[in-house]
Amino acid sequence: MKTKLLLFGLLLLSITGFTQELALARKDGKFGYITKAGEWHIKPQFKTAKNFSEDLAEATSNGDLWGYINRKGEWVIQPQFNKTKAFNSGLAIVLKDKEWIYINTKGEQTLTNVSTDKLYDFSEGYAVIKSGDKIGFINTKGDVVITPKFTKAFDFVNGYSKVLENDKWGLVDPTGKYLVKTEYDGVSNFYNGNIVANKGETYGLIINGEFKPVSGANKIWDFSNNPDYTYAKKGEKVGFINKKGEWIIEPSFDKARAFKNGLAPVSNEKLWGYINLKGELIVPMQYRDAETFSDDGLAPVKTKKLWGFINKKGELVIPENYVITAGGFASLFSKNPEKGFIDGLARVKEKKSWMYIDTQGNTLKNMTFENLELFK
């Protein structure tokens, strides 16, 4: 038994080390990567670099050509491309000699026989192909899994793609089977088992394959931030519904954001505060802006130009000295870029320097950077 436990522990340690989260940072004009302990895991040495994806990161050295490094900072694919994109599903799109091609993690060109008007990134093992004005999907072997027949199609998210067919939206799985038939004027992605849809001006949820209108709703946000509740609009006011499509907090706010850690930011007359699931105002409306609470029990708030952090009692525990707006490669394309604390650390900017702070407001290892990304 001790031997098995030891082997399990070594395996866990190996896995943990392999998946260590790193944050891209720029210091003295060079890019490197730090750990959550505030140590340089890969010292600043690259002219330009991007976040890791599937244990490889795009980078340039002294020239203008791009290649890929591993988590040790070693060149796995030497700089040779004019442009590169992140790896997904073991494949990446690169521009070489004025031609966009797919490569594998060894840098070898692959999927040369794909019939498509344009190359698209892979997501969850599948990529869009386009033939004329119709869209389908291939797998990582280049096999056509869905013959081009859609007018529009988006990347697979949580196992399903949002597709447009005959001017109506639906959701399909990688075999082309419909989770939601293409009969809606709008449909959300599949988040936490929930789907938002609308038929004309009637908005509701798709529950067990059936469309259930939400009484009076003229807009419903998706469930990507919370599996049980989301916010919805009736007339000019916003309230909250549950995953059954029932109003749990009647619309009475100008704006709202998702419930997290039991509280949600809401706004009236351009001032923000926080309510609980009963709709009771727990933190008074006094902020110019407010974000959701993190698992650490802190939320970013702003009364003037800069941001600080409050606890769930509404007490300002970290002064409003910071910029928190996401400002890097990943943030530009992330659906919901995190702006608060994640696992005890928050990325902030003070004056011209980026840094991570802990829940006490202390700067991680007193390190500051010219650019800084979220941990990946």
C-alpha positions in Angstrom: 0.0 0.0 0.0 2.9 2.4 0.9 4.5 1.7 -2.5 1.2 2.5 -4.3 0.7 5.7 -2.3 4.3 6.7 -3.1 3.9 6.1 -6.8 0.6 8.0 -6.7 2.3 10.9 -5.0 5.1 11.0 -7.5 2.6 10.8 -10.4 0.6 13.7 -8.9 3.8 15.7 -8.4 4.8 15.0 -11.9 1.4 16.1 -13.3 1.4 19.2 -11.1 4.8 20.2 -12.3 3.9 19.6 -15.9 0.8 21.8 -15.7 2.4 24.6 -13.6 0.7 27.9 -14.4 2.9 30.6 -15.9 2.2 34.3 -16.6 3.8 36.1 -19.5 5.7 39.2 -18.3 7.9 41.9 -19.9 10.8 43.3 -18.0 13.4 45.7 -19.4 12.0 45.2 -22.9 12.2 41.4 -22.9 9.5 38.8 -22.4 9.7 35.9 -20.0 7.4 33.9 -17.7 6.8 33.9 -13.9 5.3 31.4 -11.5 2.7 32.1 -8.9 5.5 32.2 -6.3 6.8 35.3 -8.1 9.9 33.6 -9.5 11.2 33.7 -13.1 10.5 30.3 -14.5 11.8 31.5 -17.9 14.0 34.6 -17.6 13.2 37.6 -19.9 14.9 36.9 -23.2 12.4 37.1 -26.0 11.7 40.1 -28.2 8.1 39.2 -28.3 6.1 36.3 -26.8 2.6 35.1 -26.2 0.8 32.9 -23.7 1.3 29.2 -23.5 -1.2 27.0 -25.2 -0.9 23.2 -24.9 2.6 23.6 -23.5 3.9 25.7 -26.4 4.2 29.4 -26.7 4.8 31.7 -29.7 7.9 33.8 -29.5 10.5 35.7 -31.4 14.1 36.1 -30.6 16.1 38.9 -32.2 14.5 38.9 -35.7 11.0 39.2 -36.9 10.4 35.5 -37.4 8.2 33.5 -35.0 8.7 30.0 -33.5 7.5 28.1 -30.5 9.2 27.4 -27.1 8.4 24.8 -24.4 7.9 25.4 -20.7 11.7 25.3 -20.2 12.1 28.2 -22.6 13.7 26.0 -25.2 13.0 26.3 -28.9 10.9 23.4 -29.9 10.1 24.9 -33.3 12.8 27.3 -34.5 11.8 30.8 -35.6 10.9 30.5 -39.3 7.3 31.9 -39.7 6.1 35.3 -40.6 3.1 34.9 -38.4 1.9 32.3 -36.0 -1.2 31.3 -34.0 -1.7 29.4 -30.8 -1.8 25.6 -30.8 -5.1 24.0 -30.2 -5.9 20.2 -30.4 -2.2 19.7 -31.3 -2.3 21.9 -34.4 -1.5 25.5 -35.2 -1.9 27.8 -38.2 1.3 29.6 -39.4 2.2 31.9 -42.3 5.3 30.9 -44.2 6.4 32.0 -47.6 3.1 34.0 -48.0 1.1 30.8 -47.4 -1.0 29.9 -44.4 -0.5 26.2 -43.4 -1.2 23.8 -40.5 1.7 22.5 -38.5 1.9 19.9 -35.7 3.8 20.3 -32.5 7.1 19.2 -34.2 6.8 22.1 -36.7 5.9 19.7 -39.6 3.4 20.8 -42.2 0.3 18.7 -42.0 -3.3 18.5 -43.3 -2.2 19.5 -46.7 -5.2 18.0 -48.5 -7.9 19.9 -46.6 -10.4 21.4 -49.1 -11.3 24.8 -47.8 -11.3 28.4 -49.0 -9.5 29.5 -45.8 -7.8 27.8 -42.9 -9.4 28.1 -39.5 -8.2 27.4 -36.0 -9.0 24.2 -34.3 -11.1 24.2 -31.1 -12.0 21.1 -29.1 -10.6 18.9 -31.9 -12.5 20.4 -34.8 -12.0 23.3 -37.3 -14.3 25.1 -39.7 -13.9 24.5 -43.4 -15.5 26.7 -46.0 -16.6 25.9 -49.5 -18.1 28.8 -51.3 -20.7 30.2 -49.0 -21.2 27.0 -47.0 -19.4 26.0 -43.8 -18.7 22.6 -42.3 -16.1 21.0 -40.0 -13.0 18.7 -40.1 -11.3 16.7 -37.3 -7.6 16.8 -36.5 -6.9 14.1 -39.2 -8.4 16.3 -41.8 -11.5 14.1 -42.2 -14.7 16.0 -43.0 -17.0 15.3 -40.1 -19.7 17.8 -41.1 -20.2 18.4 -44.8 -20.4 22.2 -45.5 -24.0 23.2 -45.4 -24.3 26.0 -42.9 -24.3 29.7 -43.7 -22.3 30.5 -40.5 -20.7 28.3 -37.8 -18.7 29.1 -34.7 -16.0 27.2 -32.9 -17.1 24.3 -30.7 -17.7 25.4 -27.1 -18.4 22.7 -24.4 -19.0 20.1 -27.1 -21.3 22.1 -29.4 -21.1 24.6 -32.3 -23.6 27.4 -32.9 -24.7 27.3 -36.5 -26.9 29.2 -38.9 -29.0 27.4 -41.4 -31.9 28.8 -43.5 -31.5 32.1 -41.5 -32.1 30.2 -38.2 -29.7 29.3 -35.4 -29.2 26.0 -33.6 -26.5 23.9 -31.9 -24.8 20.8 -33.4 -22.4 18.2 -32.0 -19.2 17.1 -33.9 -21.2 14.5 -35.8 -23.7 17.1 -37.1 -26.4 15.9 -34.8 -28.6 18.7 -33.6 -28.7 19.4 -29.9 -30.9 22.4 -30.8 -32.6 22.4 -34.2 -32.0 25.4 -36.4 -35.3 27.1 -35.7 -34.4 30.1 -33.5 -33.6 33.7 -34.3 -30.9 33.6 -31.6 -29.2 30.9 -29.4 -26.5 30.9 -26.9 -23.7 28.5 -26.5 -24.2 25.5 -24.2 -23.1 26.7 -20.8 -23.4 24.7 -17.6 -26.2 22.7 -19.1 -28.2 25.8 -20.0 -29.2 27.3 -23.3 -30.7 30.7 -24.0 -32.7 31.3 -27.2 -35.3 33.6 -28.8 -38.0 33.3 -31.4 -38.5 36.8 -32.7 -39.1 39.0 -29.7 -39.9 36.0 -27.4 -36.9 35.1 -25.2 -36.6 32.0 -23.1 -34.6 28.9 -22.2 -34.3 25.5 -24.0 -35.1 22.9 -21.3 -35.1 19.2 -22.1 -35.3 20.1 -25.8 -38.3 22.4 -25.4 -38.4 26.1 -25.7 -39.7 27.8 -22.5 -40.4 31.5 -22.8 -39.4 33.7 -19.8 -42.3 35.9 -18.9 -41.8 39.4 -20.3 -38.1 39.0 -21.1 -36.7 40.9 -24.0 -33.1 39.9 -23.4 -31.4 37.1 -21.5 -27.7 36.8 -20.8 -26.1 33.4 -21.0 -25.1 31.1 -18.1 -21.4 31.2 -18.7 -20.7 32.9 -15.3 -23.1 31.0 -13.1 -24.7 27.6 -13.6 -27.9 28.4 -11.7 -28.7 32.0 -12.3 -28.4 34.7 -14.9 -29.7 38.2 -15.5 -32.4 39.2 -17.9 -34.2 42.3 -19.1 -37.9 43.1 -19.0 -38.7 46.4 -20.6 -35.9 48.8 -19.6 -35.0 47.1 -16.3 -32.8 44.1 -15.4 -33.5 41.3 -13.0 -32.5 37.7 -12.4 -33.9 34.3 -13.4 -33.0 30.8 -12.5 -32.2 27.9 -14.8 -35.9 26.9 -14.9 -36.7 30.3 -16.5 -38.4 31.7 -13.3 -37.9 35.2 -12.1 -36.1 35.1 -8.8 -35.5 38.9 -8.6 -37.9 41.1 -10.4 -36.4 43.6 -12.9 -35.7 46.8 -11.1 -32.1 47.7 -12.1 -30.6 49.6 -15.0 -27.6 47.2 -15.3 -26.4 44.0 -13.6 -23.6 41.4 -13.7 -23.5 37.8 -12.7 -24.0 36.3 -9.2 -20.7 35.0 -7.8 -20.0 34.1 -4.2 -23.6 34.9 -3.3 -23.6 38.5 -4.5 -24.2 40.3 -7.8 -23.3 43.8 -8.9 -26.3 46.0 -9.8 -26.7 49.5 -10.9 -29.2 52.3 -10.8 -28.7 55.9 -11.9 -25.1 55.1 -12.8 -24.1 53.9 -9.3 -23.3 50.3 -8.5 -23.8 48.2 -5.4 -24.4 44.5 -4.6 -27.5 42.4 -3.9 -28.0 38.9 -2.5 -30.1 36.2 -4.0 -33.2 37.6 -2.1 -32.7 40.9 -4.0 -31.7 42.7 -0.8 -29.1 45.4 -1.2 -26.1 44.3 0.8 -23.5 46.8 -0.3 -25.0 50.3 -1.0 -25.0 51.8 -4.5 -22.1 54.1 -4.3 -19.5 53.1 -6.9 -19.0 54.3 -10.4 -18.3 50.7 -11.5 -18.2 47.3 -9.8 -17.2 43.8 -10.9 -18.2 40.4 -9.6 -16.9 38.8 -6.4 -14.1 36.2 -6.7 -13.9 32.9 -4.8 -11.5 34.8 -2.5 -14.4 37.0 -1.3 -13.1 40.2 -2.8 -14.6 42.4 -5.6 -13.1 45.2 -7.6 -14.9 48.6 -7.2 -14.3 52.1 -8.5 -15.5 55.4 -7.0 -13.3 57.8 -9.1 -10.8 56.8 -11.8 -9.0 53.9 -10.1 -10.0 50.6 -8.6 -9.7 49.0 -5.2 -11.2 45.9 -3.6 -14.0 45.4 -1.1 -15.0 42.4 1.0 -18.5 41.0 1.2 -19.4 43.4 4.0 -18.7 46.3 1.7 -15.5 47.3 3.5 -12.7 48.7 1.3 -9.8 46.3 2.2 -7.4 47.3 -0.7 -7.3 51.0 -1.6 -8.4 52.4 -4.9 -5.0 52.8 -6.4 -5.1 50.5 -9.5 -6.1 50.0 -13.1 -7.5 46.5 -13.5 -8.6 46.6 -17.2 -7.2 43.5 -19.0 -4.4 44.7 -21.2 -2.7 41.9 -23.2 -3.0 39.3 -26.0 -5.2 36.9 -24.1 -7.5 39.6 -22.8 -8.4 40.8 -26.2 -9.9 37.5 -27.2 -11.2 36.1 -23.9 -15.0 36.0 -23.6 -15.0 37.0 -19.9 -11.5 38.2 -19.0 -11.0 38.0 -15.2 -10.5 41.4 -13.6 -10.3 40.4 -9.9 -8.6 37.8 -7.7 -7.9 34.3 -9.1 -6.5 31.8 -6.6 -5.4 34.6 -4.2 -3.7 36.9 -6.8 -5.0 39.8 -8.8 -3.3 41.5 -11.8 -3.3 45.3 -11.4 -1.5 48.3 -12.8 -0.2 51.1 -10.6 0.9 54.2 -12.6 2.9 52.6 -15.4 3.8 49.3 -13.8 1.9 46.0 -13.8 2.0 43.6 -10.9 0.3 40.9 -9.0 -1.1 41.6 -5.5 -2.3 39.2 -2.9 -5.6 39.6 -0.9 -3.8 41.8 1.7 -2.7 44.2 -1.0 0.9 43.2 -1.0 2.8 43.1 -4.3 4.0 39.6 -5.2 7.8 39.5 -4.5 7.8 43.3 -5.0 8.0 42.6 -8.7 6.7 45.1 -11.3 6.5 44.7 -15.1 6.0 46.6 -18.3 3.4 44.1 -19.4 1.8 41.2 -17.6 -0.7 38.5 -18.5 -3.0 36.3 -16.5 -1.6 32.9 -15.4 -2.2 30.1 -17.8 
